[in-house]
Amino acid sequence: MKSRGERIFNIPVAVVALIVLLVGIHALRELLSAEQNLALLANFAFVPGRFTFAFDPDRIARVLDAAQAAGTMQVEIDRLFLGDGRPLWWTPVTYALLHASWAHVGLNCLWLVPFGAAVARRFGNWRFVLFCFAAAVAGALVHFLTHIDDLQPVIGASAIVSGTMGAALRFVFQADAPLGLGLADPQNLAYRKPALPLSAVFTNRTALFFLIFWFVANLLFGIGAGSLGFVDATIAWQAHIGGFLLGLLGFPLFDPPTAAPQLPAGHA
């Protein structure tokens, strides 16, 4: 029987705060003019070509020349997002706070509830916040490596969401370690089981099925994806993979040490 005041669902504070932040930022953007939104994207979206310009300006100059020769408006958009050519070092994080539409932010928040909550329960709120930063940067890095000449802005928290999925893969498929909102558990004991070694992920049939499904779904999604509808800001599925790999491979960097079991008195 549930005690008085006990919550059936227990979403960690860090996850609630992140969702409120994402929704709040998008709501504020709805109040801005198109010009103000463009300026916001130019300063806070991730633009791979700006970082390339810092060490190989001739390469980006050729991109602009090709766009100019094509006689389209794309060259004006490219110049806008190139700006003065200086890399904006905060954008590998801030891009994850911006979204193209309510459907975009809503979908990311929907996935954050089960996967983000599971990971935040295990990591704790502050480790979870650091993990989100790292997943965003990892997503930006992989997108950069595959779009080194690109001057289109990248936005969205999907790298963070994918990171939580990769991290969850290391522990949610074990016995008594359920995924989802879960019953209220002040000590989060169900989420403190020893994590699967990376090698075990590939031998655990449920975990392996989830891994294969995730990669196939993202590949198909990336092939069929189009524009997000705002100055050709595209769905950066490579950033999803970067975040996912950070969660899967970097999991031990954020996972708190598991407390040693308490032995009965008289045992060494």
C-alpha positions as CSV (number, residue, x, y, z in Angstrom):
1,M,0.0,0.0,0.0
2,K,1.3,3.4,-1.0
3,S,2.1,5.6,2.0
4,R,0.7,9.1,2.3
5,G,2.6,11.6,0.3
6,E,4.6,9.0,-1.7
7,R,4.7,9.8,-5.4
8,I,3.9,7.0,-7.8
9,F,6.2,8.5,-10.4
10,N,9.5,10.0,-9.4
11,I,11.2,12.0,-12.2
12,P,14.5,13.4,-11.1
13,V,14.9,17.2,-10.7
14,A,17.5,17.5,-13.3
15,V,15.3,15.9,-16.0
16,V,12.3,18.1,-15.0
17,A,14.6,21.2,-15.1
18,L,16.0,20.2,-18.5
19,I,12.5,19.8,-20.0
20,V,11.3,23.1,-18.5
21,L,14.4,24.8,-20.0
22,L,13.9,23.3,-23.5
23,V,10.1,24.2,-23.5
24,G,10.7,27.6,-22.0
25,I,13.4,28.6,-24.6
26,H,11.2,27.5,-27.5
27,A,8.2,29.4,-26.0
28,L,10.4,32.6,-25.8
29,R,11.5,32.1,-29.4
30,E,7.9,32.1,-30.5
31,L,7.8,35.7,-29.3
32,L,10.7,36.8,-31.5
33,S,10.6,38.1,-35.1
34,A,12.0,36.1,-37.9
35,E,15.1,38.4,-38.0
36,Q,15.6,37.9,-34.3
37,N,15.3,34.2,-34.6
38,L,17.9,34.2,-37.4
39,A,20.3,36.2,-35.2
40,L,19.7,33.8,-32.4
41,L,20.5,30.8,-34.6
42,A,23.6,32.5,-36.0
43,N,25.0,33.0,-32.5
44,F,23.9,29.8,-30.7
45,A,23.3,27.0,-33.3
46,F,26.2,24.8,-34.2
47,V,27.6,25.6,-37.6
48,P,30.5,23.1,-38.6
49,G,31.9,25.4,-41.3
50,R,32.6,28.2,-38.8
51,F,35.1,25.9,-37.0
52,T,36.6,24.7,-40.4
53,F,37.1,28.3,-41.4
54,A,39.3,28.9,-38.4
55,F,42.0,26.5,-39.7
56,D,41.1,26.3,-43.5
57,P,39.4,29.5,-44.7
58,D,40.2,28.6,-48.3
59,R,38.0,25.5,-48.1
60,I,35.0,27.5,-46.9
61,A,35.7,30.1,-49.5
62,R,35.3,27.5,-52.2
63,V,32.0,26.4,-50.7
64,L,30.7,30.0,-50.9
65,D,32.0,30.4,-54.4
66,A,30.1,27.2,-55.5
67,A,26.9,28.5,-53.9
68,Q,27.4,31.9,-55.6
69,A,27.9,30.2,-59.0
70,A,24.7,28.2,-58.4
71,G,22.8,31.5,-58.3
72,T,20.6,30.6,-55.4
73,M,19.8,32.4,-52.1
74,Q,21.9,29.7,-50.3
75,V,25.0,31.8,-50.5
76,E,23.3,34.6,-48.5
77,I,22.2,32.0,-45.8
78,D,25.8,30.6,-45.8
79,R,27.3,34.0,-45.3
80,L,24.9,34.8,-42.5
81,F,25.9,31.6,-40.5
82,L,29.5,32.0,-41.3
83,G,29.4,35.5,-39.8
84,D,32.9,36.9,-39.1
85,G,34.3,33.4,-39.3
86,R,35.3,33.1,-35.7
87,P,34.4,29.8,-34.1
88,L,31.7,30.2,-31.4
89,W,33.0,27.8,-28.8
90,W,29.8,27.7,-26.8
91,T,27.7,26.5,-29.7
92,P,28.6,22.7,-29.4
93,V,26.5,22.9,-26.2
94,T,23.9,25.7,-26.9
95,Y,22.7,24.2,-30.1
96,A,21.1,21.4,-28.0
97,L,18.8,24.0,-26.3
98,L,17.2,25.1,-29.6
99,H,14.5,23.4,-31.6
100,A,12.8,24.0,-35.0
101,S,9.2,23.4,-33.9
102,W,7.0,22.4,-31.1
103,A,6.9,18.9,-32.5
104,H,10.7,18.8,-32.4
105,V,11.0,19.9,-28.8
106,G,8.0,17.8,-27.8
107,L,9.5,14.6,-29.2
108,N,12.8,15.1,-27.5
109,C,11.1,15.8,-24.2
110,L,8.9,12.7,-24.6
111,W,12.0,10.5,-24.9
112,L,13.8,12.3,-22.1
113,V,11.1,11.3,-19.6
114,P,11.9,7.5,-19.6
115,F,15.5,7.4,-20.6
116,G,16.7,10.6,-19.0
117,A,14.9,9.7,-15.8
118,A,16.5,6.3,-15.7
119,V,20.0,7.7,-16.2
120,A,19.6,10.6,-13.8
121,R,18.4,8.2,-11.1
122,R,21.6,6.2,-11.5
123,F,24.1,9.1,-12.0
124,G,22.5,11.6,-9.7
125,N,21.5,15.1,-10.8
126,W,24.9,16.8,-11.1
127,R,26.5,13.9,-12.8
128,F,23.5,13.8,-15.2
129,V,24.0,17.5,-16.0
130,L,27.7,17.0,-16.8
131,F,26.7,13.9,-18.9
132,C,24.2,16.1,-20.9
133,F,27.0,18.6,-21.7
134,A,29.3,15.8,-22.8
135,A,26.6,14.1,-25.0
136,A,25.8,17.5,-26.7
137,V,29.5,18.0,-27.4
138,A,30.0,14.5,-28.7
139,G,27.0,14.9,-31.0
140,A,28.4,18.2,-32.4
141,L,31.9,16.6,-32.9
142,V,30.6,13.6,-34.9
143,H,28.4,16.0,-37.0
144,F,31.4,18.2,-37.6
145,L,33.6,15.3,-38.8
146,T,30.9,14.3,-41.3
147,H,29.9,17.8,-42.4
148,I,33.2,19.7,-42.2
149,D,32.2,22.1,-45.1
150,D,28.6,22.6,-44.0
151,L,27.4,26.1,-43.1
152,Q,23.8,25.0,-42.2
153,P,22.9,25.4,-38.5
154,V,22.3,22.3,-36.4
155,I,19.9,22.5,-33.5
156,G,18.1,20.1,-31.2
157,A,18.6,18.0,-28.0
158,S,18.6,14.7,-29.9
159,A,22.3,14.1,-29.1
160,I,21.5,14.3,-25.4
161,V,18.4,12.1,-25.8
162,S,20.5,9.6,-27.7
163,G,23.2,9.8,-25.1
164,T,20.7,8.8,-22.4
165,M,19.6,5.8,-24.5
166,G,23.2,4.7,-24.9
167,A,23.9,5.0,-21.2
168,A,20.6,3.2,-20.3
169,L,21.6,0.3,-22.4
170,R,24.4,-0.5,-19.9
171,F,22.0,-1.1,-17.0
172,V,18.3,-1.1,-17.7
173,F,18.0,-4.6,-19.3
174,Q,19.3,-6.4,-16.2
175,A,16.9,-8.2,-13.9
176,D,15.2,-5.9,-11.4
177,A,16.5,-2.8,-13.2
178,P,13.4,-1.5,-15.0
179,L,13.3,1.2,-17.6
180,G,10.7,4.0,-17.4
181,L,9.3,6.2,-14.7
182,G,9.3,3.4,-12.2
183,L,7.8,3.2,-8.8
184,A,8.9,5.7,-6.2
185,D,12.2,4.4,-4.8
186,P,14.0,6.9,-2.5
187,Q,17.2,5.0,-2.7
188,N,16.9,4.1,-6.4
189,L,18.0,0.6,-5.6
190,A,16.6,-0.9,-8.9
191,Y,18.9,1.5,-10.7
192,R,22.1,0.7,-8.7
193,K,22.7,-2.8,-10.0
194,P,26.2,-3.3,-11.3
195,A,26.3,-2.1,-14.9
196,L,26.8,-4.5,-17.8
197,P,30.4,-4.6,-19.1
198,L,30.6,-3.3,-22.7
199,S,31.3,-6.8,-23.9
200,A,28.1,-8.1,-22.2
201,V,26.0,-5.6,-24.2
202,F,26.7,-7.6,-27.3
203,T,25.8,-10.9,-25.7
204,N,22.6,-9.8,-23.8
205,R,19.9,-10.5,-26.4
206,T,17.6,-7.7,-25.3
207,A,20.3,-5.1,-25.1
208,L,21.7,-6.2,-28.5
209,F,18.3,-6.1,-30.1
210,F,17.8,-2.5,-28.8
211,L,21.2,-1.5,-30.0
212,I,20.6,-2.8,-33.6
213,F,17.1,-1.4,-33.7
214,W,18.4,2.1,-32.6
215,F,21.1,2.2,-35.3
216,V,18.8,0.9,-38.0
217,A,16.0,3.3,-37.1
218,N,18.4,6.3,-37.0
219,L,19.9,5.3,-40.4
220,L,16.5,5.0,-42.0
221,F,15.4,8.2,-40.3
222,G,18.5,10.0,-41.6
223,I,18.1,8.8,-45.2
224,G,14.5,9.8,-45.3
225,A,14.8,13.0,-43.3
226,G,14.3,16.4,-44.8
227,S,14.6,19.9,-43.6
228,L,13.2,21.0,-40.2
229,G,11.6,23.8,-42.0
230,F,13.6,26.8,-40.7
231,V,16.4,28.2,-43.0
232,D,17.1,24.5,-44.0
233,A,18.2,23.5,-40.5
234,T,18.4,19.8,-41.0
235,I,17.9,16.7,-38.8
236,A,21.5,15.9,-37.9
237,W,21.3,12.1,-37.4
238,Q,25.1,11.9,-37.1
239,A,24.8,13.9,-34.0
240,H,22.4,11.3,-32.6
241,I,25.1,8.7,-33.2
242,G,27.7,10.8,-31.4
243,G,25.6,11.2,-28.4
244,F,24.6,7.6,-28.3
245,L,28.3,6.4,-28.5
246,L,29.2,8.8,-25.7
247,G,26.5,7.3,-23.5
248,L,27.4,3.7,-24.4
249,L,31.2,4.0,-24.3
250,G,31.6,6.8,-21.8
251,F,29.2,5.4,-19.3
252,P,31.9,4.4,-16.7
253,L,33.1,8.1,-16.5
254,F,29.8,9.2,-15.1
255,D,28.6,6.1,-13.2
256,P,29.0,6.5,-9.4
257,P,30.9,3.7,-7.7
258,T,28.6,1.0,-6.5
259,A,28.6,0.7,-2.7
260,A,30.1,-2.5,-1.4
261,P,27.6,-5.0,0.1
262,Q,27.2,-5.0,3.8
263,L,28.5,-8.2,5.3
264,P,27.1,-9.7,8.5
265,A,29.0,-9.2,11.7
266,G,32.0,-11.5,12.1
267,H,32.8,-11.6,8.4
268,A,35.9,-10.0,6.9
